[in-house]
Amino acid sequence: MTISGWRFTPRLWSTVAAIAVITIMVQLGNWQLSRAQEKESRQERLDRLSQEPAITLPDHPVKLEDFQYHQVEARGEYVPGHTIYLDNKIYKGIAGYQIVTPLRVGNSEMHVLVNRGWIAATRDRSKLPEVATPGGKILVSGIATTAMQKTLELSPDQVSGQVWENLDLERYRSSTGLKLQPVMILQKDQANDGLVREWPRPDSGSGKNIGYAFQWFAMAFAVLIIYLVLSVKRERY
């Protein structure tokens, strides 16, 4: 085929290779778009669950998937002796801790961890900020989430007294001997304890998949352009 002195003369091997590569890249882009749609649908479900009426957390073992992201409430008594300080938590550019205290549910042996909020670290890191813990029976409400919180950790066994880099449920069970639910409550009700309770909305992560999809489609388009350029030659007279 010749147009304005340019002739399209593709080679068989280059055509087969271009079709194969472009097809794979387009399929990968479509897969990323489908993953983005799945995450957006899941995010819509989580937003809906967080707006539903609170569920009372029982004193018998539950499954994480039955309560995660639901509004929950639990009545019981704090066990301040097993409070831990989750280190390296940043709030508005200030380093501090998240305070996690177990709540004994009702009169049972079952406990649930409550992330009570954030407090700034002191200038002297060897001294922990003091946090008041309510005594007696109380009602705690908030969002149920997983009791596992992990960040970069230099050693899986690195625990220094009350200060923990990560919250590992099995490690906490072993350290305290407490019987624990698999969920943790991100406390939302107000208490005069000086802690900040501003929990960020979890990101669905769909934007990242859309970005990957754009990259695959862009590379497929680039391969097409390269194929066309290499397959076109100017006729000589």
C-alpha positions, 0 to 999 in steps of 0.5 A: 500500500502506497500513500503520497510516496510512502509505502507500508511494507510490514514484515511478518515477524514484526507484525506477529510480534507487535500484535502479541505485545500489544494484545498482552499490554492491553489485557494487562491494562484491562486487568488493572482497570478491573482491579480498580473497579473491585477496590472501588466497590469494596470501598463503597461497601466499607463506607456503607458499613461504617454508617450502619448502627453499632453492633455490640461486641460479645464476650465470646470469640468472633470472626474478624470478617464479621465485624471488620469496618462495622461500627461496634461498641463494647462494655467492660473495664480497661486493664491499664497494666497491659497498655502499650504505646505504638511508636512512630505515629505521626499526627500533623507532622508531630511524632508520637504514640498510639495508645492501645489498652485491652478492655475486659468485655463484661465479666468474662475472660475475653478482652478486646484491644482498644486503640484509644488515640494519639499522643505526642512524644515527650522531648525525652524519649526515655520518658513516656507521656502520661495517659489517664485511663478511666476506671470501672465499667465503661462503654467504648464505641468505634470502628472495628478493624484488624488487630494487626498493625505492621510497619518496617521493623528491624527485628521481629522480636523488638519490644521495649517494655510498653513501647512497641513498633508493631502490634502483632496479636499473637505476640501480644497474647503471648506477652500478656496471657490475655484471651483476645478478640481478633478485632481492635476498636478504633475508639471514636467516642470522646473521653477527657484523656488528652488523646487525639482520635482522628482516624483517616479514611482507608484509601481504596488504592484504586488510583494506583491501579488506574495509573498502572492501566494508563502505563500499559495502554501508553506502552501498547500505543508506543509499540504500535507507533514504533511498528508503524514507523519501522514498517513504512518506507519512502519510495525511491523513483 
